[in-house]
Amino acid sequence: MDAAARMKELIPLLNEAAKAYYQGEEEIMSNYEYDRLYDELLQLEQESGMVLAGSPTHKVGYEVVSELPKKSHVRRMLSLNKTKSREDLAAFLGPREGLLSWKMDGLTVVLTYQNGTLLEAVTRGNGEVGEIITANARTFLNLPARIPFAGTLTLRGEAVISYADFEEINASLGEEAEKYRNPRNLCSGSVRQLNSRITAGRRVRFFAFSLVEAEGKTFTLHSEEMAWLSSLGFETVFFRRVTGDTVVEAVRHFAAEIENNPIPSDGLVLLLDDIAYGASLGTTAKFPRDALAFKWADELAVTHLREIEWSASRTGLINPVAVFDPVQLEGTTVQRASLHNLSMIEELKLAPGDEITVYKANMIIPQIGENRTQSGPEAPPSVCPVCGRAAVVRDRDGVRTLHCTYEACPAKEIKKYALFASREGLGLEGLSEATLEKLIDCGVIRCYADFFRLEGHRDKVTQMKGFGDKSFDALLRAADAAARTTLPQLIAALGIPGVGTANAKVLCSAFGDDLLRLKSASEEELQEVEGIGAVLSRGIRAYFDSEENERQLSELLPYLTVEKRQKRGGGPLEGRTVVITGSLQHFPNRDALKSRIEEAGGKVAGSVSSKTDYLVNNDLTSSSGKNKKARELGIPVISEEEMLAMLE
C-alpha cells in the first residue's frame, strides 16, 4: 500500500479515536495503540513530504477579514462551449482520445502551492479577476496541507458540497441566513465567507481538474497530469478515457451513475488528452477549442398540482412543497418538488388543479418548470402545520417567507427531541436527527409520548422518502426497547439545563430513585445534593414548575417501565466518595475511571468537600484549587496507581 493510501486510512481512524477520548465515549483504542498509529502517520508524512487534510498532526488556524481582496488571474479563465448532443461529442473527438469527466456544480478555485505549502487560493470570479480565499481554502476537508513538491505549483479545481452535507447544513442554518436553494449556492456562500471558521463548518471539498503549471515538470497527456496530482495527495475529478467510438456509451454510463453521485454535477466535460495538440487549436474569443461541455437535456413531464404541502423547520421557517400527480422522469417516479418560498408560489401563480411542467435539475432535483393554467396563487396557511400556532409572512429583500411564531414549536425544538432519543437519553437505536426532523415536520412527533405511539402513523411514515415498512418496524422495536429505562436515564433524557448523565445519577440517588420526591424538592433541598449549586437547583426547579414540561412528562410516563437500579454493595469503595482531577495514564478519560469506582461501590463527586474521602490526582504536588482544599481538609491525595490498587 502506498503512503497516501495508508495515510487516508489512518487519519479518520485517529480522529475518531481522539473524538471518543475527549468526549468521554466508548474507547476505540488504547493510548498505546493511538500513539503507535500517530507515530506511523507522522513518519509517513515526514518521509513523503505530504500532509493530507484533517491530519491530527496538523491544525488549521482560522482567519477573519473585513472583505475579500481581489486578484487578476495570470491566465484568463474561459468558459466552455456547450452541447446537448452526444453525437457532437463523437465529432469533436474525431480520431483523437479524450477524457470524459463530471462537470461539477460548485465554485472554481485556482490554487498555488510553493515549497510544498498552500500559498494562495483565488476564486474564478469573472474569469479575469477573482477573490483571494486562501484562509478559507485551508479548511477544505480534503485539501492537502502539505505536498511533496518543492517548486511552484498552480492548479484549478472545483470547490463543492455534497448533496448529503447540503441537506444537513442547510437544515441547521438560522433565519439570519435563509436556506440556500441548492448545493452550488451554499458552496459559493461558504467559500467566500469573511470568517474562515464558518467555512470550516460547511464541509467543502476540492476536486482538481486541471494543472496550470508545475515548475520544472512537463507532461504529454492531461491524464498523466491528473495521475501526478493524485500522487501529491489531491483528489481529482473522476474521468474515463474515451474515443469517438466509445464516448456515447460512456455518456450513458455517467447518466446511469447520476443518482449515485454524491457530488452535484450539471453535465460532463470532454477534454482532448493530448496537451500539445489541444494547445495548437487555440481559443475563440470565449472558449478554448480543446474542451467541450455536455449539458443534460431536461426531460419535461406535464402533470397536475394536487396540493401545496407546508412543513415547519427548526428555524421557524415553514417551507412549501408541491405535490402533484406522479410522473416518470429520468427513470424514476416523481410526485413532489420543493417550492423554496412563498414568492415562488406567487410568481408561478400556483394553486391545486393547475397544469404544470416538471423536470429534474441536473437529472437529480425535481423542479417545476412552468404553470400553464396559473389559477393562483393559493394563500399560505395562517397557522403552523406542526404546532397549530399563528404563522406570519415576512419580506426580506423582496423574498416572502412564512414563519411559525411559537417559540416552543416542536419543529424548533428538534435538539430537545434529538437528546431525548439519543444514546445519552432513552436510546432509540437507529433514529437519526434527519429522520426525527421528518417525523416532526409531518406532525408524527409533537411531544415525548409520541415516540411510543408511532403505530397509529404507519401509513404516513412509510410514505416518507427512504422509509418503508421494514424501517418503520425497526423503529417500533427501538421504541419498545427504549420504553424500559431507569430514572437517571429518563431525567438525563428530559434535557433539564445542566443535568446530564452524571448529575442525573447523583440527583436520583439523593432522592432514592423516587421521581415524585425529586419533582417536589425545593431549591434548598436540591442544593444539599453533592455538586448541585444554586444556579443548577434553580434551573431544575423551574423545569418541574413548567406546566408544559409537567404535561409532557405526565403524558409520557404511562408508556415507560422505569426499572429500579440494582444497589451495589460490598465493593472495596462502598460508602466512599472520590473526586478525580488532572490527566490520567491508565484510563482513556475520567468517565472510564468513574465507572470503575461506581462498580466498586463508590461515588464520584465533582468538587472537594468535607464528605470527600479521596482526591485522585497524578500530580501529587499540584497547587490546583482541589489539591489545596484537600490538604486543608486533611483529605488524602492519591495517584491513579493507588486508586487502581484499591479497586483491585
N, C-alpha and C positions, 0 to 999 in steps of 0.2 A: 504494500500500500504506500502511495507517495505521501510526502509531508503534508500537502494541502488537504488530502482526503482524511488523513489521521487527525489533523487539527480540527476539521469540521466535525469529527466525531467527539473530540474531547471538549470543545467549547460549550456546547449545550449541556453535556453531562456535568461538567464542573459548575456551570451557572445554576443548574437545577439543584445540585448538592448544596451550594452556598445559600440559595434561597431557602431550602429546607432547614439549614442550620440556623440562619439568622431569624427566621420566622417561627422557630420552635416546632416545625413539622416533623413527621416521622423521618428518622435518619435514613439517608440514601446510601451513604458510605461512611467508613471510619475516617477519622482525621488522618491516619496513616495513609489510607488509600487515596484520599483527596490530595495530600501533599505529593504522593508519588506521581499521580496523573498531572498535577500542576507543574511539577518539575519536568515531566516529559514534554508538556506543551511548551514550556519556556525554552527547553533545549531545541525543540523543533523550530521555534521562532528564531532563535539565535543562529541556528545552522542554515536555515532557508532565507533569512532576512525578511520574512513575511509575517505580518501580524494581521490576522483576519478580524473582521468586525465582531464585536461582542466579546472579544477575548478578555478573560478575567485578569490578565497581566497588564491590560491597557484600559485606562479610564478616560472617558471623554469629558472635557470641560465644556461648560455652556457659556454662551455669549449673548448679551442683549445690546442691540443697536437702535438708534433713533430712526434710521432709514437705510435702505439697501443701496449701496453705491453702484454706479453704472460702469460698464466697461465695454469698449468696442472689441468685437471678435477679430482676431488676426486674419481668419478666413471667413468670408461671408457664408452664412448657413442658408442654403437654398431649400425651397420646398421640393416635393417630388411630384412629377406628373402622375396623373391617376387614370385608372381604367376600371370598368366593371366587367370586362370581357376576358374570359380565361384564354380565348384564342389569341388575344393581344399579347398575353404573356409569352406564349409559344413563339409568336412572330418576333417579339422583342429579343428573345434569346438567339434565334437563328441556329447556327451550328455551335454556338458557344455554351459553356457551362455557367450556371448561376447559383446563387444562394437564395432560397426562399425562406423567409422568416416572418414571425409575428410583427405586425405594425402596432407596437404597444401604445396604449392610450393614457399617457401621463404628461410629464414635463421634461423636455430635452435639456440635458445639462452637459456642459463641457468641463472636464476635469484636467488639471495639470499637476503632475507629481514631479518633485525634484529631490534627488538624493534619497529616494525611497519613501518620502512622506508627501501628503497632500499639500500642495502649495496654494491652489486656488480652484474654486468651483464657480462657474458662471452659467446662468440660465440662457436659453436660446434667445429670449426677448423677441425682437422683431427680425432677427436674423443677422442684423448688423451690430446692435447694441443689446447687451444683456445685463442682468443684475448679479452682483457678487454675493454668493450664498455659502461661502467656504465653511463657516462655523456650523451651518445647518447640515451641509453635506457630511461632515464628520460624524453626525448622529445617524446616518442611514444604516439600517440594520445589517446590511451585508457588504458594506464598503470596506475594503482593506485599510487598516490604519497604517500599515507599512508594507511595502512591496520590495522584492529582491531585485531592484533595478536602480543603479546609481545615477543614470543620466536623467535628462528631462523627458517626460512622457506626457503627451496630450491625447486624450480620447474623448469620444462622445458616447452618450448612452441615455436611457430613459429612466427618470425617477417615477416610480409607480407605487400605488397602494392596492393590495389585493381586494377582491370582492368581499372576502370574509372580514378582513380588517376594516374595510369601508363600512359595512353594516354595523359592526360593533362600535367603532369610533363615532360614527355619525349619530348613533343612538345615545351616546354619552354626552354629546355637545349640548351646552345650555342655550338659553334664549339669546344670550349675547352673541352667539354665533349660530344663527339658524342653520338647519340641516342643509348639507350640500346635496345637490341633485344627483351627482354621480361620482365615481372614484377619481376621475380626472380633475374635477373641480376641487375636491378635497385635497388631492395631491398638490395641485398648484398653490392652494392656500397654505398648505403645510410647509412646502419647500421654501416659500417666500415669507416666512414668519420673521419678525424682528427679534424674537426671543428663541434661541435655538433649543431651549428646554422643551418648548411646545412642539417643535419639530420632532424631537426625540420621542415624544409620546405618540406620534402619528404612524409609526411603523413603516416608514418609507424605505423602499428597496431600490437598488440601482442595477440596471442591466446594460452592459456595454454592447454597442452595436457597430462602432467604427473606431479605428485607430487613426488619429490625425497625424501624429509624429512621435517617433521614438528615437532619441539621439543615438546615432551610430548603428541603427538597425534598419535593414531593408528586407522587404518581403515581395514575393512574386504574386501570391494569391491572397485574397481577403480571408479565405478560410484559414490560412496559415496565421494571419494576424489574430484572428479570434482564438485560435488554439494557444497562441503565445500569451494573450491577455488572460486567458483562463489559467495558464500556468503561474501567473503572477498573483492569483487569488481573486480575480474579478469574476463575477457571474456574467455570462454573456447570453444574449438573446438566442433562443432555440432556433435552429435553421436546418434545412435539408438541402443537399446538393441536387440540382435538377438540370435537365436538358430540355430542349424543345419538345422531345418525345414524352418526357415524364412529368412536365410541370403541371399539366391539367389534372393528372391523377394525384399529384402532391397537394394541389389546392383542395381536392376532395378530402384528403387525409386531414388537413388543417380544419376544414369545415366540420368534420366529424368530431374533432377534439375541442371545439369551442366550449361545449358545455362543461368539459373537464378542466379547461384552462383557468387557473386561479387568478391570472393577471388580466386586467381589461385590455382588449385589443379591438381596434376599429378597422382591421383589414390585414393585408400582408404586404411585404416588401420583397421585390425581386432585384437582386444586385448581381451584376456581372462579376464573376470570381477573379478574372484576370485583371490585376491592378493597372498594368501599363496600357492594355488595350482600352479599358474603361476610361482612363485619363485622356487617351488620344481622341476620344469622341467629343471632349469639351463640354460646354454647357450652353443652354439657351439663356435668355435674359432672366428666366425664372427658375429653370430646372436643370439639374445635372442629367447627362444623357446615358450614364452608366447604371441607372436605377429607375424602377417604376413601381408605383404603389397600386395595389389591387384593393378596391373597396367592395365590400359585400353588397350585392343588390338586395335592397329591402323587399322582403316578401310581405305584401299587404293582404289583409283579410277584411271583409266587410261583416259587421255584426251589429247587434243592438244592445244598448246600455240597459241593464236591469235595474241597478241602483248605485248610489254613491254611498259607500260604507265609510264610517268615521271611526278612528281609533286614537286613543289618547296615549301620549308618551310621557316618560319620566320628567321631561322639561315643562310639561303642561301644554305642549303643542298638540292639537288634535288634527291628525293627518287624514286627508281624504283618499280613498281608493276606489277606482272604477271597477264595478263587477258587471260583466257582460256575458252574453250567450257564448258558450265555448267555441273556439275556432282552432284550427291546426295551423301552426306557424313553425317553420324550420324543424318539422318532425315531432313537435310536442303540442299538447293541448294547452291552450291559454284561455283564461277567463277573468283575469284580474290585472290591473295596471295602476301604478301609483300616479296620483294627480298632483302631488307635491304641495299645493296650497290652494287657498280659496280663489286667488287671482286667476289661476289656470282654469278653474271651473267657469269663472266669469268670462274669460277670453274665448273659451270654446263654446260658451252658452249651452252647457250640458244639463240634461235632465233625463230621468228614466224614460225609456222608449225611443230615444234618439238613435238614428242610424250613424254609426261611426266606423272609421277605418282604424285598424290596429296593426302594429308591426313590432319587431324585436330590434331595438337599437343594438348595433354590433352583433346581431343574431343572438342576443342574450336577454336584454332587459325589455319587457313588454311596455309599449308606449302607445298613446292614442295619437293618430296622425291628424285626422280632421273630423269634424262633426258636420254631417251632411244636412241634417234637419234643423239643428240649432233652436230647439224649443225652450231652452232655459235662459238664464241659469237657475238651477234649483237653489233655494235658500238654504244656508247652513243650519244645523241644529242649534237650538237655543240652550241646550244642556249638554254636559259631558256624557258620553256613552258609557263611561266606566262608573262614575260616582253619582250621576244624575244631578249634579250642581250646575250653577249657571256657567255658560260659555260665552266668551266675548270675542269680538273681531278686533284685531289690531292691524294698523297700517304702518309698515316700516319701509321707507324709500319706495313707496308705490307697490309693495308686495303685501297683500292682505292675507292674514293667517288667523286661525281660530284657536283659542286658548281656554283651558279649564281654569276657573278662579279659585277652586277649593284646595287649600294647602295640604289637607290630609287625604287627597285623592289617592287611591291605591296605585294608580299609574305613576304618580310622583314618588311613591314610597317603595319603589321596587327594591332598593337596597335593604330596606327593613324586611321585606318578604324573602329576599335572597339570603339574608342572615338566618332567618327562621328555618329555611330549608337546607342550609349548608351543613358541612361536617361539624362546624362549631356549634350549630343549633341542633335541630332534631335529626339531621342527616338523611334527607330524602335522596337516596342514591340516584344519579343519572338525571337530575333536574337542573339543567344549566340555567344561567341567568337569561340567556336569549330565549329559551323555551318559556321560562317564567314570565318574561315580558309579553310574549304572545298570549299566554293564558290570562294575564291581567288585561291586556288590550281587548280581548274578546269577551270580557266580563265573567270568566270562569272563576278567577281568584279575586275576591273583594275583601276577604278577611282571613284570619288564620284558619278558622274552621273549614273553609272551602277546600283546603288541601286534602281533607279527609272525606269529602263528599263529591268526588270527581265523577263517580259512576253516572250521575244524572246528566253529565255533559258529554257523554261518549260521542254522539253524533257531531257535536260542534268541534271537539278536539281532534277527532280523527280526520276531519276535513282540513285541518291546518297543514300548511306545507311541511313535508318531511315528517309527518306524524300520523301513522296508520294504527290499526288495531294492535299490532304487536308492541309498538312503542307505548300505546295507551295502557295495555295490560301490565307492562313493566312498571309504568308509573303508579298504577294501583297497588302493585306488590310492594313498591318502595314506600308508599304511604302507609300500608298495613304494618310494615316493619318499623317505620318511624313512630307509629302510634304507641309502641311500647317504649317507654322512656323513663328517665329518673327526674326528680325535681331539679337538681342542678342543671341538667341538660335543658329542661323547659325554661328555667329562669334565664340561662345564657341565650336561649333562642329568642326571647322576647325583645331583645335589643334595648334594654334599660341602659341609659347613658352611663358608661364607666363600669358596667357589670359584664365582664366576660366570663370565660370558663372558670378561672381561678377564683374570682370574687363570688361567683355563683355557688361554688362548692363551700366556701367559707360561710356565706350567709345561710345556706341550707343547714349546714352542720350546727351553726349557732342557734337556730330555731327548731332543731330536732326534726328536720325534713318535714316540717308542717307548714304548708302553703298559707293557711289561714293566719297562723301566728306571724309569718313573715309579712303578709299583706297588711296586717293591722299594727305592725310595730311602729312606734313613734321615732322621730329623728334621734332622740336621746338614746333609745334602745338600740337603734341601728349603729350609732357611734360607739357603742360598747363592744361591737364586733371588731376583732383584730383586722386592721388595715382599712376600715371604713371610716372616713373622716366626715367633716361637716358638709362639704360640697357633695360628696357621693351620697350621703344619707338624705340630703335634701332632694337630690335627683330621684332616688328610689321612692321616697315618699310621694313626690309629685307624680311619678309614673302610676302608682297604685291609686292615687286620688283622681286620676283622669277617668271621666265617665266612659269615653271611647275605649280606653285600654281595658277597663273593667268589663265592658260589654263584649269585647273581643275574647278576653280570657274566659269569661263565663260561657260563651258560646263554644269555645274550643274544648274545655275540659271534658265534657261527656264523650268525646271521641278518643281520649287518651287513656292508656293504662300506665299510671305513674307508679313504678316499682320502687320499693324501699331498697336503699343501698345496704349491702352487707357490711356490718360493722367489723372492722378488723380488730383482732385482739391478740395479745401475747407476743407481738413483734418486738424486736430489740429496741425500737424507739417509741414504744407505746407510751402515750401521755407526754411526749417531749415535743417542744416547739423549736423549729430550726429556721434561721434566716440565711439566705445564700447571697453572696456578693462577689464581685470580681470575676476574672476569667477562669475557665475550667480546663483541665487537661485530659480527664478520663471520660467526660461526658460531652456530647456534641453541643448541649445547651442546658440552661438551668431547668427547663421543663423536664428533661430526662432525669436529672438528679432528683427533682421534686417528686416525680412519680415513684422512684425507688424509696424515698423517705416515707411517702404515704403508704406504700406497700408494706413497709416495716412498722406501720402503726403510728408514725409521726405526723406532725402537722408543719407545713411550711408557711411562714408569715412574710410579709413584705418589708417590715421595719422592726428594728430592735426595740424591745420594751422589757419591763421587769418580768414579763411572762416568757421571755426567750430563754431557751436552755443552751443553745449553741449558735455561734455565728461561723459559717463556713467561708473562709477566705484564704486562698493560696498564698497571698501576700500578708504574712502574719505581722509584719512591721508597718503595714499601711497606716497612713494618717487620715484615712477617709472618715466621714462622719459616723458611719456604722461601727467602724473599729473603735473610735473614740468613745462612743456611747456604750459599747460592750465593755470596754475597760472600766468606764465609770461605774457601771452596774455590776462589775465582777463576773461578767458572763464569759465563758471560755471561747476564745477564738481558735478554731481548729482548721487544719488543712483538709483538702479533698481526700487525701490518703487516709487521714484519721477518721473521716466520716465513712469511707469505704470499709474500714476495719470494723466500725460499729455495725454497719449494715450486714456484714458477713458473719 
